[in-house]
């Protein structure tokens, strides 16, 4: 099992620290450094900045938002980043959510599965440097009846095949991801529930495409906080606002994919309470309502020995790249967490 890091969103007050974290992960041999975007920093700018100041670590988008760019623009960006980084780019895509898609980008959040499938088809075709023509429900290239003609990408990526990942949560999206992608980006993954909530659906998609999981990268992200095992409860409290935001407020009451995931993990009553409190404006109450076990199941907390045991559980569940989001009050805390991650991987016998 490989390790990655997730820098999250740029512009949150830790920008210089984030670069130092990426450089330390590069030095320690981490496999990939992911960067995210929502409606603040854009991921391509961050990734180009990190790539220019690292040597070996891959850079990945987690995610490029599908409503933010045409598929041809995404292919251009992917090819450029792969070329500039010397073949170190991984393309992660996702539909985002209805609030961001419609509120920020002005793109209707409808038929996300069909839209994603067409988007991936066009991106792959463009990156293969075929002349680009496509007739679909959501995109038609070139536009009919006009001056447009099929064009071919002029940039040569470093590699013939840039790995393509999709951020997926729901069963149908996970199955389609297994069918059309090279990897899945997962969030709030519990090793105890990973088979039924994610991997079984991905496997079904792989089988539909006549493939296996052998060459598929299952890549969950988990926040990481290192400390004494007796302090796990205090460490869990660090992530209450984060968990409350996603389970309670990331999306509408009817369309919150993270809330639905918590319900599928067995937290039906708790997920409803968290959402009720969060959407009513009681964010502190929502955070307090989160069961400590839910946080512990979806983060890496405690001593190196405890984290090593958790890593073994994720590897046994089928994870191939475990992405860590190191938390801490200082840069040194975060760097120490990175070093603890590599130590735990070695102790787990997974390095």
N, C-alpha and C positions, 0 to 999 in steps of 0.2 A: 504494500500500500504506500502510495506517495503522499506527500504533504503539500498543501498550498496555503496561501494567505489571501484574505479579502480585505482590501483597504476601505471598503464602503464608499461613501460619498466624499469627494474633495470639497474643501471650503467649509468644513465643520470646525475649524479652529486648530486642526492638527496637521496642517499640510506639510510643514517641514519635518515633523515627526513621521508622517506616512512615508516620505521618501527614505528616511533612515531605516524604517521598518522593512521596506522593500529591499534595500541594499543589504541589510542583515540577513534577510531570508535568502537572498541570492548567495551570500557568502556561506550560509549554512547548508545549501543544497536543496532548498525547497523547489518544488517542481514548477509552480505557476503562481503568479500574482494577479488577482482579479481586481477590477475596479467597477463601480456601479454608477448608474445615473437615474435620476428621477425627474426633477424639475429645477435642478441647480447646476452642478458641474456636469459637463458632458464627459463620457468615458474615453473617447478617442484622444482628447487632449491630454488627459491624465496618463493614459497608457503610453503615448509617445514620449512624455516627460520621463516616465519610469524606465522605459526601454533605453533611452539615451544615457541613463546613468546606472545601468546594471549590465551584467555580462552574460549570464547563463540562464537565468530564470525566464520562463515563458511569461508573456503578458496576455491577459484574457479579459474580455468584456462580459461582465456579469450584472447587468446585461446591456446590449444595445436594444433600445425600445423600438419595436416594430412600427408603431404609429409615428415615430419621430423622423423616419427616413424612408425614402423609396428603396426598394430592394437593390436597384442598380447603384445607388449611393452607398449602401452598405457594402456591396461587393468592392467598390472603389476604395473605401476606407480599409476594409480587411486586407486587400492586396497591398495597399500602401504601407500599412502597419507591419505586415509580414515582411515586406521588402526592407523597410527601415530597420527592423529589429533583427535582421539576419535569420528569418525563419522561426521566430519565437511567438507568433501571434496565434491565439485561439479565439474563435468567434462565438460568443454567447448571445443568444437572441431570446426575446420574450415579448409577450403582448402588453405588458404592464397591466393596468387595471382600468376600469371604466372612468374613474374620477380623473386620472392623469390623461388618459387617451382623449377623452372628450373635453375635459376642462382646460388642459394645457395645450394639447396639439390640435384640438378641433376635429379629431378623427372618430367616427362612430365606432363604439365598441360592440361590434356584432360579428357573429360567425368566427370567433377567434381561431378555431381549429382549421377551418378552411382557409382563412387568411394566412395563418402560419405556414400551412402546407404550400400554398402558392408562393409565398415569400421565399421559403427555403428553395423551392424549385428554381426560381429566378436567380437568387444569389448564387447557387451552385453553378447554374448555366453561365452566368456572367464571369464567375471566377475561373471557370474552365476555358475562358477566352473564346467561346463560341460566339458567332454573331447572334445578337440577342433579339429573339422574337418569342412572343408568348401570348396565348389566348386563354384567359381564365375569367372567373367570375369577378375578381377584384382588380386584376391588372391585365391590360392589353398593351402589348408592345410590338411594333410601333403603334401609335394611335391610328386608327383607320381614317382614310380620306384626307390625310394631311401630308405635309412634306417629310415627315419622319421616315427613316429607313433603319434597318437592322444594323447596329453598330457592335464593335468588338472592343473589349477592354484593352487599353494600350499599355497598362502597367503589368509587368510580369511579377507575380508573387514569387517569393523565394522557393516555396514548395508547390508541388503540383496539387496537393490536397491540404487545404487549411482545415483543421478540426472544427466541426460545427456542433455547438451545444445549444440546448433549449432549456430555459427555466420552466419547470413544470411542477404542478401541485395536484391537480385533479386527475382522476383515473383515466379519462379519455385523452387528456393532454399527455399524460405519461405514456400511454400506449402509443400515441402518434409519435412521440419523441423517440421511443424505442425503434419505431419503424423508419424514421427519416433522418435521424441525427446520429452523431458520433458519441454524444455524451449527454447526460442530464445534470442540470444544476438544481439542487434540492435545498430547501430551507426548512427549518424546524424539524430536522430528521431525528427520530428516536430509533436507536438500534433495536429496541424491543419490538417496534412496530414497522420497521422498514420493509420487510417482506410484503406484508399485506397492504401497506399504504403506498408503496412506490414500486418495488422491484418486480413484484408479480405482474404489474401492468406493463412495465418496460419490457419484461421478458415476452409477454404476449405480443407486443409490437415487433420485437425482434423476430419472433417466430413467424409472424405474418409476412415479414419481408424476407423470410428464408435465411435468417441470420441467427447467431447466438449472442450471448452476453460476453463472449471471450474478448472481443475487440471493442467493447463499449465501456466508456468511462462514467462511472457513477460517482458524482462529485457533490457531496453535501457540504454546506457551510455551518460551522458551529463556533459561537463565541467561546473564547478561552480565558480563564482566570485561574492563576496558579496560587496555591496557598495551602495551609495545613488542613488536613481532613476535618478537624474539629471546627473549622471555620467555613465549611461548605454552605451553611445557611446564609452567612453574611455575604459570601461570594455570589450566591444565587440572587440576593437582593439587588446586586449591581445591575442585573438584567431584567428586573421587573418593569421598568419603563419601556424597554425595548420590546419585551414580549407583549405588554399591554397595547402598545402601538399597533403591532401586527394583528394580534388576535382580536383586539377590540376596535381598532379604528382604521385599519388599512383596507379601505373600500366601504361600500354601503352595507346596510344591514342585510340586504339580500345577496350581495356579491362581495363577500369577504372570503377569499380562498383560504386564508390562514386560519380563520375561525372554523371553517368547514374541516380543515385538516385536524385541528385540535379535537373536534367532535369525533372524527374517525379514529382518533387515538384513544377514545374512551372518556373524554372530558366534555360530554354533552352539556351537562348542567353548568359546569364551571365556565365553559366558553360562552354560554348565553349570558351569564351574570357579568362576565368581563366586558362583553360587547354592550350590554345595557348600560353599565356604569360609564364606559368610555364615551359612548355616543350621547349620553346625557350631560357630559362635561365633567364628570367625576373621574379624572384620570388617576388620581391617587387611589381612589377606591377600586378602580379597575386593576391597578398594579397590586394592591393588597389582596385582591380576590384570586390571584393566580396561585395555584397549588405549587409548592416548592418542588414537588416531584416532576411537574411538567417542565419547569425550568431546568432541573437537573438532567432530565432525559434529553434535552435539546441543546445542551451546552457541554463544555468540558471544564469541570471544576475540581479543585483540590490539589493533592500532591502529585508529583510525577508518577508515583506508583499507581495512584487511582486513575490518572489519565491514561496510563499505559493499559490498564485493564479495560477501560472504555474503548481504546483504540482497537484492542483485540476483538471486542464485541462488534465494532463497526466493520472490521475486516471480515469477520465471520459472516456478517449479514450481507456482504457483497460490495462494500465500498472499495473503490480503487484509488480515488484521490480524495483525501480528507482535507478540506479547506478550513483553516483556523482564522478567526478574527480576534487577535490578541487584544485584551482589554487591560487597562491600567491607568492610574492617575498621573503617571509620568512616562516619559519616553523610555527610561531605563526599565520600568515595570513591563512595558510592552516588549522590549528587546529580550528581557529575561524570560518572558513567556514564550517567545519564539525558540529560545535555546532549550527551554523545558520541553517544548513540543518535539524537538529532534531527539532529546534524551529519552522521552517517553516512547517514541517510536522504536528506538534501539532496545529499550527494556522489554518492549512488547514482542521483540523478535520479528519486526516487520520491516526493518530498514533494508 
